[in-house]
Amino acid sequence: MVHGRIAFAGASAIWRDCWRNPAVVRHAHHGGKPGGFRGGGFSILLLILLLALPCLAADYYVAMDGEDSNPGTSGEPWATIQHAADTARAGDTIHVMEGNYAQTARFIYPGQPGNLIRCVAEGNVLVDAGGEDWGLFVDGYEGNEGAYVVIDGFRVTGADRGGIRLSWAHSCTIFNCECYENGRWGIFTDYSDDSQFFMNICHGNIAEHGIYVSNSSDRPNIWKNTCYDNGACGIQINADPAMPGDGITTGAIIDSNLCYNNGNAGGAAINLASVRDSSIINNLLVGNHAGGIACWGDGNGPDWGCKNNVFFNNTVVFDSGDGRWCISLKEASTNAVIMNNILIGGDDGALEFDTDSLSGLQSDYNVMHSSSGEIVVTEEDVSYLTLSQWQGGGQDAHTFNQSPGDLFVTQTVDGYELLAGCTAVDSGAVSHGEIPSQDRYGRSRFDDPDTENTGEGPG
């Protein structure tokens, strides 16, 4: 055995190529020419042996003192992540040892379901892109096959465009990475379905967003990331109706993320364009400077609005005198369900919608407040409403208005826990299956059932 692979290097290489391209089998065992087998029984026997070989996973190593002429073992590692990316195939793991790497890497080969390619930072690993477009790039576009790749634990900075990119690269995971001070984005994806973004930190990305999912990408799962100090949005999903593709993102999960101090250049903390049948739950959005959660069609009209989305247990708080609306529904962003949210406006209020977005709206069991006055809801260019006026139209019957000082123990990014006995305790709806049982910090969203209820809701 050689670090996990069969020591018969030629057979291993042929087998690895065979699963990608069956023509290799024909060429290797037909004497290099089309037609019947040449070489008789030996060729047939060799093919049978190759098919019987397991494709065992390999572990490859990259280190600051390595050489790409080395075998890539832990004792004799390679020097570049790129060399490892060019070598690894489905099931293999790349271990990048601690250090500052002034280099970039592009992954063009695919893993498989249950047999992923993993690139793992071992300790504190910095990828300094040094002004190149991208730091780490999984590329499945135009003949490349990047997919089913995991990027785990890297710090990525200094890219002209973005720290980590997925392009036409499906079923990839970016986990526990820190992407900061890149030119436009921390993490950027285009045309990449079933992406997972877990527990990343994206901050100080200059022109635009912390995490940006674009171009008709479906089913992104964005969980427990922290995005702060980014020029525009903390998290943006824009399906880009004006670009090739169906122009719709469906099945997104945006859950338990923290976004703060984003938006000095504009853009909501969570900005959604043409996003449908998705869940926005348990997010903490505080101290941002533009919108809270914005739903629209990127200016492409009512055919492209966000539709059939649920917004549960989000806490959106603006500083007094700052920010836009906590939740905004535009361009026929219809059939929204808004429940159990705490929506504290700074300069504006809790909820904004245009006339085309009112259809199918269900809003209730929220806290709605504005630090600038009594107006908490607006139908854009039609009316500005106090909570009681809005309730008179049949929405938010169990919602109430309360200031943040009467709601929270502390108003810091790791806080916003409800005060014991405040009106918001026991005031939420609990009947919907997607309503979470814990907040993003793991604290229970349900109080002791033996204590007396203080609020107006069912639990």
Legacy VTK file of the C-alpha trace (Angstrom):
# vtk DataFile Version 3.0
C-alpha trace
ASCII
DATASET POLYDATA
POINTS 459 float
0.000 0.000 0.000
1.122 3.565 -0.704
-0.751 6.056 1.562
-4.041 4.260 1.000
-3.832 3.329 -2.693
-2.938 -0.010 -4.270
0.832 0.032 -4.846
0.405 -1.064 -8.473
0.598 2.518 -9.745
-0.158 1.790 -13.395
-3.270 -0.235 -12.618
-4.453 2.360 -10.127
-4.064 5.154 -12.654
-5.904 3.241 -15.376
-8.723 2.270 -12.988
-9.066 5.874 -11.810
-9.374 7.017 -15.409
-11.751 4.191 -16.330
-14.590 5.318 -14.094
-14.354 8.783 -15.628
-14.099 7.634 -19.244
-14.948 4.076 -20.338
-13.200 4.779 -23.649
-9.914 4.487 -21.757
-10.686 0.825 -21.153
-11.303 0.251 -24.850
-8.137 2.080 -25.859
-5.856 0.542 -23.216
-6.905 -3.039 -23.936
-7.494 -2.952 -27.686
-3.863 -2.387 -28.531
-4.558 1.335 -28.838
-6.898 0.803 -31.821
-10.650 0.430 -32.196
-12.063 -3.042 -32.656
-11.802 -6.388 -30.845
-9.383 -7.254 -28.048
-5.757 -7.752 -29.051
-3.375 -9.786 -26.955
-5.956 -12.492 -26.250
-6.615 -13.848 -22.795
-4.008 -11.714 -21.037
-5.855 -8.485 -21.919
-9.174 -9.935 -20.783
-7.603 -11.132 -17.537
-6.017 -7.720 -16.941
-9.361 -5.990 -17.474
-11.054 -8.343 -14.999
-8.349 -7.656 -12.428
-8.692 -3.916 -12.911
-12.436 -4.034 -12.470
-11.982 -6.034 -9.283
-9.574 -3.518 -7.707
-11.095 -1.271 -5.047
-10.542 2.454 -5.585
-9.224 3.109 -2.098
-9.128 6.622 -0.720
-5.782 8.390 -0.559
-4.516 10.986 1.898
-2.266 13.643 0.393
-0.277 16.292 2.268
0.799 19.848 1.482
3.223 21.790 3.676
5.234 24.985 3.606
8.511 23.025 3.366
7.208 20.552 0.764
8.168 19.932 -2.862
5.770 19.060 -5.666
8.285 16.403 -6.778
7.666 14.565 -3.484
5.135 11.709 -3.251
2.713 13.838 -1.191
2.936 11.770 1.986
2.930 13.206 5.491
6.703 12.749 5.659
7.348 14.062 2.138
4.559 16.552 1.406
3.897 18.638 -1.659
4.398 22.400 -1.775
1.241 23.586 -3.528
-2.450 23.062 -2.993
-2.822 23.164 -6.776
-0.656 20.068 -7.228
-2.820 18.262 -4.701
-6.017 19.439 -6.407
-4.716 18.139 -9.746
-4.008 14.722 -8.203
-6.944 14.056 -5.872
-9.914 12.049 -7.071
-13.182 10.849 -5.525
-12.709 9.752 -1.917
-9.316 11.403 -1.464
-8.426 13.878 1.275
-5.915 16.718 0.936
-4.365 17.797 4.236
-2.877 21.294 4.099
-0.566 21.802 7.026
-0.345 25.002 9.039
1.187 28.040 7.383
0.679 31.085 5.135
0.377 30.034 1.485
0.870 32.784 -1.103
-0.902 30.755 -3.784
-4.306 29.841 -5.202
-5.887 26.563 -6.316
-8.551 25.398 -8.772
-10.311 22.043 -8.374
-11.557 20.617 -11.676
-12.081 16.932 -10.830
-15.247 15.524 -9.237
-15.921 13.603 -6.132
-18.975 11.393 -5.984
-21.988 11.108 -3.679
-20.660 9.592 -0.455
-17.145 9.649 -1.905
-16.160 13.302 -1.767
-12.895 15.079 -2.415
-11.929 16.850 0.799
-9.445 19.680 1.147
-8.828 20.222 4.853
-6.808 22.894 6.634
-4.844 21.327 9.471
-4.445 24.142 11.974
-4.179 27.804 11.013
-3.899 27.818 7.218
-3.993 31.118 5.328
-4.403 31.279 1.555
-3.258 34.731 0.420
-4.460 35.115 -3.158
-2.152 38.071 -3.778
-4.477 39.903 -6.156
-5.501 36.861 -8.253
-9.212 36.649 -9.051
-9.997 33.768 -6.666
-8.346 32.077 -3.725
-9.867 28.555 -3.827
-12.022 27.741 -6.873
-14.108 24.611 -7.592
-14.704 24.752 -11.342
-17.267 22.650 -13.183
-17.600 24.899 -16.241
-16.863 24.098 -19.914
-15.192 20.725 -19.719
-14.154 20.935 -16.094
-15.869 18.576 -13.676
-15.476 20.102 -10.221
-18.278 18.803 -7.950
-18.730 16.998 -4.615
-15.777 18.862 -3.113
-15.446 19.940 0.533
-13.360 22.997 1.464
-12.794 22.860 5.228
-11.166 25.280 7.634
-9.237 27.726 5.437
-8.641 31.435 5.876
-8.709 33.133 2.474
-7.829 36.758 1.782
-6.409 39.126 -0.808
-8.354 37.916 -3.863
-9.275 40.559 -6.401
-12.783 39.121 -6.757
-13.639 36.495 -4.143
-12.062 34.261 -1.536
-13.801 30.986 -2.482
-15.781 30.308 -5.665
-18.034 27.484 -6.854
-18.866 27.645 -10.578
-21.198 25.054 -12.119
-19.960 22.908 -9.234
-22.777 20.941 -7.637
-23.045 19.410 -4.170
-20.023 21.154 -2.695
-19.558 22.150 0.942
-17.692 25.147 2.333
-17.234 24.603 6.049
-15.596 26.577 8.837
-13.713 28.936 6.507
-12.871 32.581 7.086
-12.979 34.737 3.949
-11.992 38.329 4.562
-10.747 41.491 2.889
-11.291 40.232 -0.635
-12.110 42.685 -3.405
-15.791 41.850 -3.885
-17.054 38.727 -2.086
-16.084 36.341 0.646
-17.765 33.299 -0.948
-19.263 33.412 -4.449
-21.171 30.751 -6.381
-22.787 30.635 -9.808
-24.947 27.916 -11.367
-24.120 25.545 -8.516
-26.913 23.424 -7.022
-27.045 21.814 -3.577
-24.233 23.890 -2.116
-23.733 23.895 1.650
-22.220 26.791 3.583
-21.773 25.899 7.241
-20.197 27.922 10.051
-18.114 30.233 7.873
-17.016 33.753 8.789
-17.040 36.328 5.978
-16.033 39.862 6.875
-14.527 43.024 5.471
-15.104 42.045 1.841
-14.871 45.380 0.197
-17.285 46.020 -2.668
-20.142 43.608 -2.085
-21.259 40.607 -0.044
-20.080 38.114 2.525
-21.794 35.115 0.861
-23.258 35.433 -2.648
-25.258 32.645 -4.345
-26.088 33.578 -7.940
-27.395 32.441 -11.315
-30.295 30.017 -10.861
-28.538 27.980 -8.174
-31.042 25.740 -6.377
-31.204 24.354 -2.843
-28.367 26.234 -1.151
-28.135 25.507 2.576
-26.681 28.494 4.447
-26.388 27.645 8.140
-24.788 29.337 11.120
-22.462 31.629 9.196
-21.279 34.997 10.501
-21.103 37.875 8.013
-20.031 41.329 9.143
-18.391 44.538 7.927
-19.066 43.681 4.279
-19.624 46.564 1.886
-23.077 45.480 0.732
-25.071 42.425 1.847
-24.198 39.932 4.520
-25.839 37.128 2.495
-27.257 37.515 -1.003
-29.103 35.011 -3.175
-29.791 36.494 -6.603
-31.082 34.028 -9.194
-30.340 36.635 -11.913
-33.413 36.442 -14.170
-31.613 38.541 -16.806
-28.889 35.882 -17.170
-29.058 32.416 -18.806
-30.873 29.806 -16.730
-34.400 29.692 -15.335
-33.764 32.778 -13.206
-35.238 31.182 -10.063
-33.649 29.775 -6.911
-35.823 27.226 -5.082
-35.452 25.273 -1.873
-32.991 27.578 -0.116
-32.466 27.212 3.633
-31.065 30.287 5.393
-30.865 29.311 9.037
-29.196 30.623 12.211
-26.866 33.118 10.562
-25.497 36.255 12.223
-25.156 39.382 10.064
-24.055 42.719 11.497
-22.579 46.021 10.347
-23.098 45.260 6.657
-24.497 47.536 3.973
-22.601 50.819 4.043
-22.702 50.615 0.237
-26.358 49.461 0.268
-27.891 45.994 0.230
-29.883 44.124 2.848
-28.364 41.925 5.524
-30.128 39.043 3.733
-30.976 40.030 0.160
-33.148 37.686 -1.905
-33.972 38.077 -5.607
-36.240 35.534 -7.324
-35.992 33.087 -4.413
-38.942 30.735 -3.938
-40.204 27.893 -1.734
-37.482 28.670 0.782
-37.041 29.016 4.544
-35.485 32.013 6.274
-35.396 31.083 9.953
-33.602 31.833 13.199
-31.296 34.523 11.816
-29.924 37.377 13.937
-29.490 40.584 11.914
-28.361 43.545 13.973
-26.757 46.916 13.405
-26.829 46.750 9.616
-27.094 49.935 7.588
-29.444 49.227 4.673
-32.232 46.596 4.681
-32.937 43.670 6.954
-34.441 40.873 4.820
-35.284 42.088 1.310
-37.331 40.078 -1.216
-37.716 41.271 -4.787
-37.069 40.409 -8.449
-33.844 42.364 -8.968
-35.761 44.997 -10.910
-37.122 42.513 -13.473
-40.789 42.981 -12.594
-43.564 41.011 -10.885
-42.958 37.785 -12.815
-39.666 37.449 -10.939
-40.510 38.232 -7.331
-39.794 35.959 -4.378
-42.727 33.610 -3.666
-43.909 31.002 -1.171
-41.236 31.700 1.429
-41.428 31.389 5.214
-39.802 33.788 7.693
-39.767 32.347 11.209
-38.014 33.372 14.426
-35.717 35.974 12.923
-34.499 38.862 15.067
-33.876 42.033 13.047
-32.765 45.095 14.999
-31.539 48.417 13.623
-29.839 51.142 15.575
-32.004 54.172 16.170
-32.123 56.373 13.077
-30.355 53.819 10.846
-31.424 51.295 8.239
-34.450 50.592 6.093
-37.307 48.148 6.736
-36.791 44.921 8.652
-38.613 42.837 6.026
-39.332 44.133 2.530
-41.533 42.401 -0.065
-41.415 43.848 -3.602
-42.183 42.880 -7.201
-44.999 40.445 -6.361
-43.144 38.617 -3.602
-46.342 36.813 -2.701
-47.495 34.080 -0.294
-44.996 35.029 2.393
-45.540 33.598 5.888
-44.020 35.855 8.579
-44.277 34.514 12.139
-42.431 34.734 15.471
-40.059 37.468 14.323
-38.761 40.415 16.350
-38.631 43.355 13.957
-37.155 46.554 15.372
-36.818 49.338 12.814
-34.349 52.184 13.225
-35.080 54.895 10.685
-38.024 52.971 9.202
-40.241 50.214 10.559
-40.909 46.490 10.599
-42.576 45.558 7.301
-42.645 47.068 3.828
-44.550 45.649 0.853
-45.782 46.809 -2.504
-49.357 46.234 -3.637
-48.388 43.297 -5.855
-46.882 41.457 -2.861
-49.913 41.515 -0.561
-51.517 38.415 -2.089
-51.269 35.396 0.207
-49.413 37.252 2.959
-49.761 35.701 6.438
-48.162 37.672 9.247
-48.743 37.114 12.968
-47.145 36.525 16.392
-44.403 39.051 15.722
-42.963 41.997 17.610
-43.067 45.164 15.490
-41.441 48.395 16.587
-39.822 51.476 15.108
-37.381 53.645 17.017
-38.406 56.606 14.850
-42.124 56.645 15.675
-45.413 54.781 15.564
-45.320 53.785 11.884
-44.345 50.116 11.655
-45.804 48.984 8.296
-45.967 50.568 4.859
-47.684 49.615 1.645
-45.199 51.351 -0.630
-46.483 54.640 -2.091
-49.993 53.883 -0.729
-50.099 54.042 3.074
-48.057 54.238 6.273
-49.621 52.351 9.141
-49.355 52.071 12.889
-49.637 48.568 14.280
-53.278 49.002 15.225
-54.109 50.297 11.739
-52.322 47.337 10.173
-54.140 44.927 12.467
-57.409 46.493 11.371
-56.757 45.016 7.935
-56.716 41.472 9.309
-52.977 40.840 9.757
-50.843 40.387 12.898
-53.722 39.940 15.317
-51.359 38.612 18.028
-48.431 40.909 17.241
-47.459 43.686 19.650
-45.202 46.730 19.742
-42.386 46.764 22.279
-39.051 48.576 22.446
-35.764 46.634 22.462
-34.876 47.838 25.947
-37.932 45.994 27.267
-37.158 42.810 25.296
-33.502 41.845 25.574
-31.054 41.051 28.336
-28.217 42.540 26.268
-28.041 44.078 22.801
-24.709 42.681 21.647
-24.001 40.383 18.719
-23.801 37.365 21.014
-26.834 38.452 22.998
-30.436 39.397 22.196
-31.752 36.827 24.643
-35.238 37.685 25.851
-35.666 39.085 29.328
-37.388 36.680 31.673
-41.006 37.688 32.044
-41.085 40.100 29.091
-44.173 40.124 26.905
-42.426 38.260 24.089
-41.992 35.148 26.247
-44.777 32.644 25.475
-46.081 34.863 22.680
-45.012 32.884 19.637
-46.834 30.372 17.478
-45.605 26.789 17.869
-47.854 24.873 15.501
-45.779 25.065 12.304
-43.276 22.260 11.735
-40.467 24.561 10.586
-40.442 26.743 13.695
-37.108 26.004 15.443
-36.831 24.796 19.011
-33.552 26.656 19.702
-32.009 29.985 18.766
-28.697 30.223 16.898
-26.776 29.987 20.175
-28.490 26.754 21.187
-30.769 28.375 23.745
-34.256 26.894 23.983
-37.041 28.816 22.299
-39.573 27.210 24.643
-39.734 28.206 28.297
-40.460 25.984 31.240
-44.011 24.686 30.720
-44.558 24.794 34.496
-44.117 28.573 34.636
-47.009 30.945 34.173
-47.377 32.306 30.655
-46.798 36.040 30.426
-47.548 36.640 26.756
-50.518 36.389 24.435
-49.527 33.478 22.244
-49.975 29.721 22.503
-46.404 28.990 23.622
LINES 1 460
459 0 1 2 3 4 5 6 7 8 9 10 11 12 13 14 15 16 17 18 19 20 21 22 23 24 25 26 27 28 29 30 31 32 33 34 35 36 37 38 39 40 41 42 43 44 45 46 47 48 49 50 51 52 53 54 55 56 57 58 59 60 61 62 63 64 65 66 67 68 69 70 71 72 73 74 75 76 77 78 79 80 81 82 83 84 85 86 87 88 89 90 91 92 93 94 95 96 97 98 99 100 101 102 103 104 105 106 107 108 109 110 111 112 113 114 115 116 117 118 119 120 121 122 123 124 125 126 127 128 129 130 131 132 133 134 135 136 137 138 139 140 141 142 143 144 145 146 147 148 149 150 151 152 153 154 155 156 157 158 159 160 161 162 163 164 165 166 167 168 169 170 171 172 173 174 175 176 177 178 179 180 181 182 183 184 185 186 187 188 189 190 191 192 193 194 195 196 197 198 199 200 201 202 203 204 205 206 207 208 209 210 211 212 213 214 215 216 217 218 219 220 221 222 223 224 225 226 227 228 229 230 231 232 233 234 235 236 237 238 239 240 241 242 243 244 245 246 247 248 249 250 251 252 253 254 255 256 257 258 259 260 261 262 263 264 265 266 267 268 269 270 271 272 273 274 275 276 277 278 279 280 281 282 283 284 285 286 287 288 289 290 291 292 293 294 295 296 297 298 299 300 301 302 303 304 305 306 307 308 309 310 311 312 313 314 315 316 317 318 319 320 321 322 323 324 325 326 327 328 329 330 331 332 333 334 335 336 337 338 339 340 341 342 343 344 345 346 347 348 349 350 351 352 353 354 355 356 357 358 359 360 361 362 363 364 365 366 367 368 369 370 371 372 373 374 375 376 377 378 379 380 381 382 383 384 385 386 387 388 389 390 391 392 393 394 395 396 397 398 399 400 401 402 403 404 405 406 407 408 409 410 411 412 413 414 415 416 417 418 419 420 421 422 423 424 425 426 427 428 429 430 431 432 433 434 435 436 437 438 439 440 441 442 443 444 445 446 447 448 449 450 451 452 453 454 455 456 457 458
